[in-house]
Amino acid sequence: MAGPIIAGADALVMDPRDHVATAIKDLKQGQRITFRVQEQVQEVALLDDVPFGHKIAIQDIPAGTDIRKYGEVIGRTTTQILAGQHVHVHNVEGIRGRGDQAKA
């Protein structure tokens, strides 16, 4: 469980294994945002604008990494993503339901 939402939080992280946080309001490039991972409050400076409901990398993520949100793999990075970057279809590909991505 993610725990309570702290006053002033800008984004939510649901599972400590997550690579991303979810914006709970529109966020602007250059802004420092606050989020909680378990009991630890963390910050990251945004490298891009991030709309409400979209994902933000909370750590550097190498290209080809299975990316996690809610503790579950939601896709794979198509390029390196830096902490603070917007994470969306321009840098993550879906892998669910793809026969060419099925593990043998």
BELUR-V729562 format. One record per residue. N is the residue number from 1. OMEGA is omega in whole degrees, -180 to 180 (NA if undefined). D_CENTER is the distance of its C-alpha to the mean C-alpha in Angstrom with 1 decimal. Layout:
BEGIN
N,OMEGA,D_CENTER ; N,OMEGA,D_CENTER
END
This chain:
BEGIN
1,-177,16.7 ; 2,-177,14.3 ; 3,-177,17.5 ; 4,174,18.6 ; 5,-179,16.8 ; 6,176,18.1 ; 7,179,20.0 ; 8,178,18.4 ; 9,180,14.7 ; 10,-175,12.6 ; 11,-178,9.4 ; 12,171,9.2 ; 13,-174,7.9 ; 14,-175,10.2 ; 15,-178,10.9 ; 16,177,11.5 ; 17,-176,10.6 ; 18,174,6.9 ; 19,-171,5.0 ; 20,169,1.7 ; 21,179,4.1 ; 22,-179,6.2 ; 23,178,8.9 ; 24,172,12.3 ; 25,176,14.3 ; 26,-178,14.7 ; 27,-174,13.6 ; 28,176,15.5 ; 29,179,15.4 ; 30,179,16.8 ; 31,171,16.0 ; 32,-178,15.0 ; 33,-180,12.7 ; 34,176,13.1 ; 35,-179,11.1 ; 36,170,12.6 ; 37,-171,12.0 ; 38,-177,15.2 ; 39,-175,18.0 ; 40,175,16.5 ; 41,-178,15.5 ; 42,177,13.4 ; 43,172,13.0 ; 44,175,11.5 ; 45,-178,13.3 ; 46,177,11.8 ; 47,-179,13.0 ; 48,165,12.9 ; 49,178,13.6 ; 50,179,10.8 ; 51,174,12.6 ; 52,176,12.7 ; 53,180,10.6 ; 54,-174,8.1 ; 55,178,4.4 ; 56,174,4.1 ; 57,179,4.1 ; 58,176,6.0 ; 59,173,8.3 ; 60,-177,10.2 ; 61,-179,9.8 ; 62,174,13.2 ; 63,178,14.3 ; 64,-179,15.1 ; 65,170,12.6 ; 66,-173,11.9 ; 67,-176,8.2 ; 68,170,7.6 ; 69,-175,6.6 ; 70,-180,9.7 ; 71,-177,11.0 ; 72,176,11.8 ; 73,-180,11.4 ; 74,-179,10.3 ; 75,-179,11.3 ; 76,180,12.1 ; 77,178,11.3 ; 78,179,14.4 ; 79,174,14.3 ; 80,177,13.1 ; 81,-179,9.9 ; 82,175,10.5 ; 83,-179,8.8 ; 84,179,8.8 ; 85,173,8.6 ; 86,179,7.8 ; 87,-176,6.2 ; 88,-174,9.0 ; 89,180,12.4 ; 90,-180,13.6 ; 91,176,11.6 ; 92,175,10.8 ; 93,175,13.8 ; 94,179,14.5 ; 95,180,16.6 ; 96,177,17.8 ; 97,-180,21.5 ; 98,179,22.1 ; 99,-180,25.3 ; 100,180,24.9 ; 101,-178,21.8 ; 102,178,23.6 ; 103,-178,24.2 ; 104,NA,28.0
END
